[in-house]
Amino acid sequence: MRWLSDQVVSQLQAGVQLPDLVGTRYRIIRFLARGGMGAVWLAEDITLGRKVALKVLEFDMSSGELAARLEREAMVLAHLEHPGIVPVHDAGTLSDGKAFYCMKYVEGQTLDQHLPATLPERLRLLQRIAEPLAFAHSRGIVHRDLKPGNIMVGEFGEVLIMDWGLARVTNGSFPTTSTTVSSIAQNRIAPAEFPHAGKLPRTSHGRVLGTPGYMSPEQARGDADLIDERADVFALGAILRFMLAGSPPQEAAGQSVNPRPLHAICEKAMAASPSDRYLSVQELSADIGRYLQGGPVNAYREGIVERTSRLYARHRTAVVLVMAYLVMRVLFILFSRR
Amino acid sequence: MMNKVLLGVILGAILGIFDGLTAWFTPEVRTQLMGIVIGSTFKGIIAGILIGVFARKVRSLPLGILFGLSVGLLLAFAIAQMQHGHYFAIMLPGGMVGLIVGYATQKYGAPMRDATQLS
C-alpha cells in the first residue's frame, strides 16, 4: 500500500475546502496559509488583473462569532489606512455562504522566517513595526495578537502588520459591535454583505485570546477591561526579545539578553503591570532610537563607567583628535624646555 | 542644537585661548602672553567662522576636514610669517585646530534650515 505524501494530502485538503468564487471577480491561484479563523488564498482579481489575497472562513465555521470576527477584522482594516497595515479591497459573503475579505497580496516573509542579520537593522525594523501600531492606537484600536508570524517584511524592507482578527476597539470613535450594522450602512457597505456582524460580542471577561509568550498578563488572565495599547507594548517588547535572543519568548524566558540597555527596554516593555510599561509604542520606539544613536535610554540607569564608555564610543573620533592635540601640545612644551 | 557657525566660533575661540596660554611654558615670550592669547583667540574665531560657514554650505566630512586643515594652516602660516620663523611650532597646532574644528562642524551642530522646515 502506498501512502500519500504530505504535499498531496495538503493539496487534496485544500481542494476540498476551495472557496466557491462563482459570481465574483476572483479566481483562485493557490493556497497560501491557514490561520485561526480561516484560510488565506492567493487569487487573481480578474477585473483589475492583479494578485490579491483572499481570507475565507473554513466551511464549518461560516456562521456565528467567527464570521462576525472576520467581518469585523475587514472593517477594522478598512478604517486603518496606513502603509504599514495591509489594505482591504473588498469584503462580503461567497455564494457558498463563507464570509471572506480580499486584501493586498504581500510578497515577502514573516518576521519569524527572516530576521535581519545585524542588531541595528533589527532595531530599525522594530521601529518600523511600531509606526503602524501607533497609528492604530491613535484610532483607538489595539491589535492584541502581535507576534513575528503576524508581521510581514516585504522584499524591499517594507513592514506590514497582518491578522487584525483579535483587534479590540478601546474608544468610541470606531464602530463597535453594538453599532456595527448601522456603521456599515454609514460606510456605504450593504448590511447584507455582513450578515453576522451583529453577532459578535465584545471579548468577554475571562476569555483568553492571543498567543502565549506575546500575550500580556492581563490578556492571559482574560481581564478584557484592562486591555489597552499597553498590551501591544508588551507584545512589542516580546518581539524585541525574540529579535535579540533569536528564539521565541517561551524559550528565551529568564535569559538575559545583551546589551544591557536593550535588556532593560525589554523588561520595561514586558512589565507585569501595565502601569510599569511604556505608555505607548512611540515611547518604546523612541528609547530604541536613543540606543541606536548612542544616547542614554530611559529604561536603563547606567553607571559612570558605562556612561563614559558610551560617550567615548559615540564621539570616538572627536576624543581621539582632541587627545592628539593635547599630546602634541605637551610634547611641544617638553621639547621647548630642553 | 547649536548652529554650525556658532559651534565653529566657540570651538575655535576655546582652542585659540588654550593655544595662546601654552606660550606660558616658553619663558622668553611669557611677558607677551596677553597679546599672544588675544591674537591666538582671534585667529581661532576667524578660523571657526570660515569653517562653520563652509560646513553650512557643504555637507561632507572629508571636505570639511580638508577645508579646516587648510584654513588652520593658512592662518598659522600668516602668523608665522609675521613672527619671522617658528613655522613648525606655529603651523602644526594651527593645522590641528583647523582639523578639529572642521571635523566638529561637520559632525555636530544644526544644519541650515531648509525651506520646508521654515514653512
Interface residues (C-beta under 8 A of the other chain):
Chain A: T317 A318 L321 V322 A324 Y325 M328 R329 F332 I333 S336 R337
Chain B: L15 F18 D19 T22 F25 T26 A89 L92 P93 M96 V97 L99 I100 Y103 A104 K107 Y108
